[in-house]
Amino acid sequence: MSNLHCIYCASAAIQLRHEEDRFLYGLGPEQIELVVPDMPVFFCTSCGEGWTDWTGELLRLDVTIAYLKSVDADQNYIRTLEKEREIYV
């Protein structure tokens, strides 16, 4: 990938992979696992570290908003997240 370097070791040996990303949302007994089925992840073949960029954050936010809408969560909170999403777009 041209002009892209590892954020950990500065190597240019970067691969883009798409994988399932699972993350926890909520606290205590209300905590659930949400899934981004096709997360773009950058991997450094030199040091083995992986990371996502703003696209990954946007996908996690989309999944979170979809979940909150499905459980009829507080509409004010959903609107706040949707406004946050606009920052990324």
N, CA, C and O atoms as a DFTB+ gen file, in Angstrom:
356 C
 N C O
     1  1       0.854      -1.170       0.000
     2  2       0.000       0.000       0.000
     3  2       0.898       1.230       0.000
     4  3       1.707       1.417       0.909
     5  1       0.758       2.033      -0.983
     6  2       1.645       3.182      -1.135
     7  2       1.406       4.237      -0.068
     8  3       0.268       4.515       0.313
     9  1       2.496       4.815       0.404
    10  2       2.484       5.916       1.375
    11  2       1.883       5.562       2.736
    12  3       1.652       6.456       3.550
    13  1       1.628       4.299       2.996
    14  2       1.083       3.902       4.289
    15  2       2.172       3.191       5.071
    16  3       2.829       2.282       4.562
    17  1       2.356       3.614       6.307
    18  2       3.380       3.022       7.162
    19  2       2.752       2.572       8.480
    20  3       1.756       3.132       8.937
    21  1       3.351       1.562       9.068
    22  2       2.888       1.018      10.329
    23  2       2.940       2.105      11.409
    24  3       3.931       2.825      11.537
    25  1       1.857       2.206      12.178
    26  2       1.814       3.201      13.245
    27  2       2.624       2.763      14.459
    28  3       2.828       3.545      15.388
    29  1       3.090       1.499      14.452
    30  2       3.883       0.984      15.569
    31  2       5.375       0.952      15.270
    32  3       6.184       1.323      16.120
    33  1       5.754       0.505      14.051
    34  2       7.180       0.338      13.754
    35  2       7.652       1.124      12.532
    36  3       8.837       1.091      12.201
    37  1       6.745       1.828      11.858
    38  2       7.033       2.665      10.685
    39  2       7.371       1.883       9.416
    40  3       7.768       2.488       8.421
    41  1       7.227       0.575       9.424
    42  2       7.468      -0.235       8.233
    43  2       6.416       0.072       7.167
    44  3       5.287       0.446       7.484
    45  1       6.798      -0.090       5.912
    46  2       5.866       0.093       4.804
    47  2       5.246      -1.235       4.371
    48  3       4.518      -1.276       3.380
    49  1       5.520      -2.308       5.088
    50  2       5.012      -3.642       4.752
    51  2       3.610      -3.826       5.338
    52  3       3.425      -4.519       6.338
    53  1       2.630      -3.190       4.694
    54  2       1.264      -3.166       5.204
    55  2       0.344      -3.941       4.271
    56  3       0.437      -3.834       3.048
    57  1      -0.542      -4.721       4.872
    58  2      -1.581      -5.430       4.126
    59  2      -2.944      -4.999       4.655
    60  3      -3.111      -4.773       5.853
    61  1      -3.907      -4.888       3.759
    62  2      -5.280      -4.596       4.159
    63  2      -6.062      -5.896       4.125
    64  3      -6.096      -6.586       3.106
    65  1      -6.684      -6.223       5.235
    66  2      -7.503      -7.431       5.332
    67  2      -8.907      -7.022       5.769
    68  3      -9.107      -5.958       6.355
    69  1      -9.851      -7.871       5.477
    70  2     -11.225      -7.660       5.943
    71  2     -11.580      -8.828       6.844
    72  3     -11.510      -9.987       6.434
    73  1     -11.967      -8.511       8.088
    74  2     -12.286      -9.555       9.052
    75  2     -13.499      -9.181       9.871
    76  3     -13.942      -8.033       9.894
    77  1     -14.013     -10.182      10.537
    78  2     -15.108      -9.936      11.472
    79  2     -14.538      -9.262      12.715
    80  3     -13.538      -9.715      13.271
    81  1     -15.176      -8.180      13.146
    82  2     -14.734      -7.445      14.332
    83  2     -15.834      -7.531      15.380
    84  3     -16.975      -7.143      15.125
    85  1     -15.491      -8.036      16.549
    86  2     -16.433      -8.132      17.658
    87  2     -16.012      -7.140      18.739
    88  3     -14.834      -7.048      19.085
    89  1     -16.985      -6.403      19.264
    90  2     -16.671      -5.444      20.322
    91  2     -17.812      -5.416      21.333
    92  3     -18.958      -5.728      21.010
    93  1     -17.475      -5.040      22.552
    94  2     -18.462      -4.987      23.627
    95  2     -19.095      -3.607      23.702
    96  3     -18.423      -2.588      23.543
    97  1     -20.398      -3.593      23.946
    98  2     -21.127      -2.341      24.099
    99  2     -21.937      -2.422      25.387
   100  3     -22.603      -3.426      25.639
   101  1     -21.886      -1.380      26.198
   102  2     -22.649      -1.324      27.428
   103  2     -21.807      -1.674      28.639
   104  3     -20.603      -1.909      28.537
   105  1     -22.467      -1.703      29.788
   106  2     -21.793      -1.973      31.055
   107  2     -22.526      -3.053      31.839
   108  3     -23.734      -3.232      31.686
   109  1     -21.789      -3.767      32.676
   110  2     -22.372      -4.737      33.596
   111  2     -23.224      -5.777      32.912
   112  3     -22.877      -6.259      31.834
   113  1     -24.344      -6.131      33.533
   114  2     -25.186      -7.188      32.978
   115  2     -25.868      -6.787      31.669
   116  3     -26.384      -7.643      30.951
   117  1     -25.873      -5.511      31.362
   118  2     -26.471      -5.021      30.109
   119  2     -25.502      -5.104      28.932
   120  3     -25.893      -4.861      27.790
   121  1     -24.236      -5.446      29.202
   122  2     -23.213      -5.457      28.156
   123  2     -23.499      -6.563      27.141
   124  3     -23.847      -7.688      27.500
   125  1     -23.342      -6.211      25.864
   126  2     -23.541      -7.191      24.796
   127  2     -22.384      -7.111      23.818
   128  3     -21.626      -6.141      23.805
   129  1     -22.264      -8.132      23.011
   130  2     -21.239      -8.151      21.972
   131  2     -21.893      -7.778      20.646
   132  3     -22.882      -8.387      20.239
   133  1     -21.335      -6.775      19.978
   134  2     -21.796      -6.372      18.658
   135  2     -20.744      -6.793      17.635
   136  3     -19.577      -6.987      17.976
   137  1     -21.173      -6.935      16.362
   138  2     -20.277      -7.466      15.334
   139  2     -20.300      -6.590      14.085
   140  3     -21.365      -6.246      13.571
   141  1     -19.108      -6.236      13.604
   142  2     -18.940      -5.649      12.273
   143  2     -18.457      -6.806      11.396
   144  3     -17.344      -7.293      11.591
   145  1     -19.262      -7.252      10.444
   146  2     -18.903      -8.462       9.692
   147  2     -17.722      -8.310       8.729
   148  3     -17.050      -9.294       8.420
   149  1     -17.466      -7.108       8.261
   150  2     -16.438      -6.920       7.225
   151  2     -15.582      -5.692       7.538
   152  3     -15.615      -4.700       6.811
   153  1     -14.820      -5.770       8.623
   154  2     -14.013      -4.643       9.088
   155  2     -12.686      -4.578       8.327
   156  3     -11.948      -5.563       8.291
   157  1     -12.378      -3.430       7.719
   158  2     -11.053      -3.284       7.105
   159  2      -9.999      -3.080       8.195
   160  3     -10.101      -2.162       9.010
   161  1      -8.993      -3.943       8.197
   162  2      -7.935      -3.892       9.210
   163  2      -6.587      -3.847       8.498
   164  3      -6.317      -4.650       7.605
   165  1      -5.751      -2.904       8.900
   166  2      -4.398      -2.813       8.371
   167  2      -3.486      -3.677       9.229
   168  3      -3.522      -3.597      10.456
   169  1      -2.668      -4.505       8.580
   170  2      -1.714      -5.356       9.291
   171  2      -0.302      -5.082       8.803
   172  3      -0.057      -4.946       7.605
   173  1       0.606      -5.004       9.738
   174  2       2.023      -4.832       9.420
   175  2       2.667      -6.219       9.394
   176  3       2.636      -6.939      10.392
   177  1       3.245      -6.588       8.261
   178  2       3.886      -7.899       8.169
   179  2       5.260      -7.898       8.823
   180  3       5.863      -8.958       8.997
   181  1       5.762      -6.724       9.188
   182  2       7.055      -6.646       9.874
   183  2       6.925      -6.906      11.374
   184  3       7.667      -7.713      11.935
   185  1       5.985      -6.224      12.020
   186  2       5.870      -6.353      13.484
   187  2       4.638      -7.139      13.932
   188  3       4.532      -7.513      15.100
   189  1       3.708      -7.390      13.008
   190  2       2.543      -8.191      13.335
   191  2       1.377      -7.437      13.954
   192  3       0.354      -8.041      14.278
   193  1       1.512      -6.138      14.122
   194  2       0.426      -5.346      14.718
   195  2      -0.664      -5.057      13.682
   196  3      -0.403      -5.012      12.480
   197  1      -1.877      -4.865      14.172
   198  2      -3.000      -4.520      13.316
   199  2      -3.759      -3.334      13.888
   200  3      -3.730      -3.098      15.096
   201  1      -4.433      -2.594      13.031
   202  2      -5.204      -1.429      13.481
   203  2      -6.251      -1.060      12.439
   204  3      -6.175      -1.473      11.281
   205  1      -7.226      -0.276      12.875
   206  2      -8.237       0.252      11.965
   207  2      -8.071       1.764      11.877
   208  3      -7.389       2.379      12.697
   209  1      -8.691       2.335      10.894
   210  2      -8.656       3.795      10.758
   211  2     -10.057       4.341      11.022
   212  3     -10.874       3.653      11.634
   213  1     -10.343       5.531      10.586
   214  2     -11.635       6.160      10.826
   215  2     -12.771       5.342      10.236
   216  3     -13.890       5.380      10.749
   217  1     -12.503       4.599       9.163
   218  2     -13.539       3.765       8.561
   219  2     -14.026       2.718       9.559
   220  3     -15.223       2.447       9.652
   221  1     -13.095       2.138      10.300
   222  2     -13.454       1.158      11.317
   223  2     -14.306       1.768      12.409
   224  3     -15.274       1.157      12.862
   225  1     -13.950       2.968      12.833
   226  2     -14.741       3.643      13.867
   227  2     -16.149       3.940      13.359
   228  3     -17.122       3.817      14.102
   229  1     -16.250       4.328      12.101
   230  2     -17.549       4.613      11.503
   231  2     -18.401       3.343      11.433
   232  3     -19.597       3.385      11.721
   233  1     -17.799       2.225      11.056
   234  2     -18.533       0.963      10.991
   235  2     -19.004       0.517      12.377
   236  3     -20.129       0.037      12.515
   237  1     -18.172       0.666      13.392
   238  2     -18.585       0.324      14.761
   239  2     -19.749       1.212      15.212
   240  3     -20.693       0.744      15.848
   241  1     -19.665       2.478      14.877
   242  2     -20.736       3.412      15.242
   243  2     -22.033       3.044      14.520
   244  3     -23.104       3.096      15.123
   245  1     -21.954       2.676      13.241
   246  2     -23.141       2.261      12.486
   247  2     -23.803       1.043      13.126
   248  3     -25.026       0.995      13.257
   249  1     -23.001       0.065      13.522
   250  2     -23.531      -1.144      14.153
   251  2     -24.174      -0.799      15.499
   252  3     -25.223      -1.342      15.844
   253  1     -23.550       0.095      16.250
   254  2     -24.090       0.504      17.547
   255  2     -25.427       1.218      17.378
   256  3     -26.378       0.934      18.107
   257  1     -25.506       2.130      16.433
   258  2     -26.757       2.856      16.180
   259  2     -27.850       1.891      15.733
   260  3     -28.986       1.995      16.195
   261  1     -27.528       0.958      14.845
   262  2     -28.519      -0.021      14.385
   263  2     -29.035      -0.860      15.557
   264  3     -30.232      -1.134      15.656
   265  1     -28.120      -1.263      16.444
   266  2     -28.535      -2.026      17.622
   267  2     -29.479      -1.200      18.500
   268  3     -30.528      -1.691      18.917
   269  1     -29.112       0.036      18.776
   270  2     -29.940       0.881      19.647
   271  2     -31.327       1.115      19.049
   272  3     -32.319       1.160      19.777
   273  1     -31.393       1.262      17.742
   274  2     -32.701       1.426      17.100
   275  2     -33.521       0.142      17.210
   276  3     -34.744       0.195      17.345
   277  1     -32.859      -1.000      17.155
   278  2     -33.583      -2.278      17.212
   279  2     -34.167      -2.560      18.589
   280  3     -35.143      -3.301      18.707
   281  1     -33.582      -1.979      19.626
   282  2     -34.097      -2.200      20.986
   283  2     -34.883      -0.986      21.491
   284  3     -35.211      -0.895      22.674
   285  1     -35.176      -0.064      20.582
   286  2     -35.977       1.116      20.916
   287  2     -35.367       1.922      22.058
   288  3     -36.050       2.266      23.023
   289  1     -34.081       2.218      21.938
   290  2     -33.355       2.989      22.951
   291  2     -33.777       4.461      22.926
   292  3     -34.533       4.889      22.053
   293  1     -33.282       5.213      23.885
   294  2     -33.556       6.644      24.006
   295  2     -33.217       7.364      22.702
   296  3     -32.071       7.344      22.252
   297  1     -34.208       7.992      22.108
   298  2     -34.037       8.656      20.817
   299  2     -33.046       9.821      20.884
   300  3     -32.343      10.084      19.908
   301  1     -32.980      10.513      22.007
   302  2     -32.012      11.605      22.143
   303  2     -30.589      11.078      22.073
   304  3     -29.724      11.697      21.453
   305  1     -30.342       9.938      22.705
   306  2     -29.000       9.339      22.661
   307  2     -28.659       8.877      21.247
   308  3     -27.530       9.055      20.790
   309  1     -29.622       8.292      20.560
   310  2     -29.388       7.853      19.177
   311  2     -29.061       9.059      18.300
   312  3     -28.144       8.997      17.481
   313  1     -29.803      10.157      18.462
   314  2     -29.518      11.364      17.673
   315  2     -28.114      11.903      17.961
   316  3     -27.429      12.374      17.053
   317  1     -27.694      11.833      19.215
   318  2     -26.344      12.268      19.577
   319  2     -25.299      11.430      18.844
   320  3     -24.325      11.975      18.325
   321  1     -25.490      10.119      18.797
   322  2     -24.544       9.244      18.088
   323  2     -24.570       9.514      16.589
   324  3     -23.527       9.492      15.936
   325  1     -25.747       9.767      16.047
   326  2     -25.845      10.060      14.621
   327  2     -25.118      11.362      14.278
   328  3     -24.509      11.469      13.214
   329  1     -25.177      12.340      15.166
   330  2     -24.426      13.583      14.944
   331  2     -22.925      13.325      15.026
   332  3     -22.148      13.889      14.256
   333  1     -22.522      12.468      15.966
   334  2     -21.107      12.095      16.066
   335  2     -20.650      11.418      14.775
   336  3     -19.536      11.652      14.307
   337  1     -21.504      10.589      14.210
   338  2     -21.192       9.879      12.968
   339  2     -20.909      10.864      11.840
   340  3     -20.032      10.622      11.011
   341  1     -21.640      11.963      11.805
   342  2     -21.463      12.964      10.758
   343  2     -20.044      13.548      10.753
   344  3     -19.574      14.025       9.720
   345  1     -19.374      13.512      11.883
   346  2     -17.995      14.009      11.960
   347  2     -17.074      13.182      11.053
   348  3     -16.147      13.717      10.444
   349  1     -17.339      11.877      10.973
   350  2     -16.491      10.974      10.208
   351  2     -16.739      11.029       8.703
   352  3     -15.861      10.683       7.913
   353  1     -17.931      11.461       8.311
   354  2     -18.310      11.401       6.899
   355  2     -17.900      12.654       6.164
   356  3     -18.142      12.773       4.963
